[in-house]
Amino acid sequence: MNGEKSKKNRDESNNSLSAQLFRLFWLLLIPLGFILPSISLSYPELTEKLYSKVLYPFFSRPLGAVFSLLPFSAAEMILYMLLLSLPIFIIIGAVRFIRRRISGKRVLSTLITLFIASGILLNAFYFLWGFNYYRPELASLLNLNTRPRPPEQLESLCYMLADEAILLREQVAEDENGVFCLPEGYRAYFDRIPAAYENLGKNIRFFSRKVYPAKSIYLSKGLSYSGISGIFIPFTAEPNVNTDQPPLILLSSAAHESAHYLGVAREDEANFVAYLACIHSDDPSVKYSGVMLALIHAGNKLNSIDNEAYTKLREYYSDGMDRDLIDYNTYWKEFEGPVEEAATNINDHYLKFNGQAEGVKSYGAMVDLLLAYYY
């Protein structure tokens, strides 16, 4: 009898050891989540052929279709639930451990579980979207020559964009302060961005996939403190936008996040695609937001190489454009501080880790694509 009991205990112990060793095997997901992107970086053409053209659409299409049915950001709600439940879980676990109702072995097992979950999320991020960082550059896919251009072409581009913005500014609404506004509310304009992408897709087949309206972040002001105008969530394929920001770049921000949904991961490329989509809209407000996005970045680049030329360009802007830019810059200046700096630093490291050598400065690199597109 005792022999049978002893054998049973040994069997249970062996099974438990095997189970723990099997769980430790799953910890390999963490290094795998770093190794696979490095391999993908070395084979952009293969990444494009197998992942961006096949696997990514397979994952993103059903996710986008399902979560687009919700009027709110599912990813944001899930995040809030996690933020609320995690502290409770930690407190309960700590209390039980202090009262010795939970063993050190159980604590170790829980930590292993958390590391496994982290590894799963890391790999899910790349398989659901992140490998798009390592596909060939958009310039190559669209046959655009992004060679260095003379300053005269940049200045000419700026005036071309300014002329377009001046004309569009006369067609949009403004509030009691004379600042560009969205009288129908941002949702109505977000709903028009998929049609803009549909128009763009008719001209450039690369963008012919269906996109869905971007969603507002409920706590948008929190994103403003981080200096973030929008964020794409791969796990739910949702383009999310900070709707607390001024209308000037709000609609182009929505188009930017929608570009991410199409698999355009790099920030400069997403800005460029947002501009292309906006100018293909039938709505002057959407067009104006896209043109101003391009003009701001092109103007900033002109300012960095020829301040005098930029000063003359600014004098060329219409009064309405000036009011819009002042409103836009005043808004973001209020949120400058340590939180914004820390968030920018994190974003900078994240972008550099994923192959964007210029980090947060890559947002403005869209100008090279604009110059290649128009010249």
Sequence and secondary structure as in RCSB ss.txt:
>XXXX:A:sequence
MNGEKSKKNRDESNNSLSAQLFRLFWLLLIPLGFILPSISLSYPELTEKLYSKVLYPFFSRPLGAVFSLLPFSAA
EMILYMLLLSLPIFIIIGAVRFIRRRISGKRVLSTLITLFIASGILLNAFYFLWGFNYYRPELASLLNLNTRPRP
PEQLESLCYMLADEAILLREQVAEDENGVFCLPEGYRAYFDRIPAAYENLGKNIRFFSRKVYPAKSIYLSKGLSY
SGISGIFIPFTAEPNVNTDQPPLILLSSAAHESAHYLGVAREDEANFVAYLACIHSDDPSVKYSGVMLALIHAGN
KLNSIDNEAYTKLREYYSDGMDRDLIDYNTYWKEFEGPVEEAATNINDHYLKFNGQAEGVKSYGAMVDLLLAYYY
>XXXX:A:secstr
 HHHHHHHHHHHHHHHHHHHHHHHHHTTHHHHHHHHHHHHHH HHHIIIIIIIIIHHHHHHHHHHHHTTSSS HH
HHHHHHHHHHHHHHHHHHHHHHHTTSS HHHHHHHHHHHHHHHHHHHHHHHHHTGGGGGS  HHHHTT       
HHHHHHHHHHHHHHHHHHHTTS B TTS B  TT HHHHHTTHHHHHHHHHHH GGG S     EE TTHHHHHH
TT SEEEETTTTEEEE TTS HHHHHHHHHHHHHHHTT  SHHHHHHHHHHHHHT S HHHHHHHHHHHHHHHHH
HHHHH HHHHHHHHHHS HHHHHHHHHHHHHHHTT SHHHHHHHHHHHHHHHHTT TTGGGGGGGHHHHHHHHH 
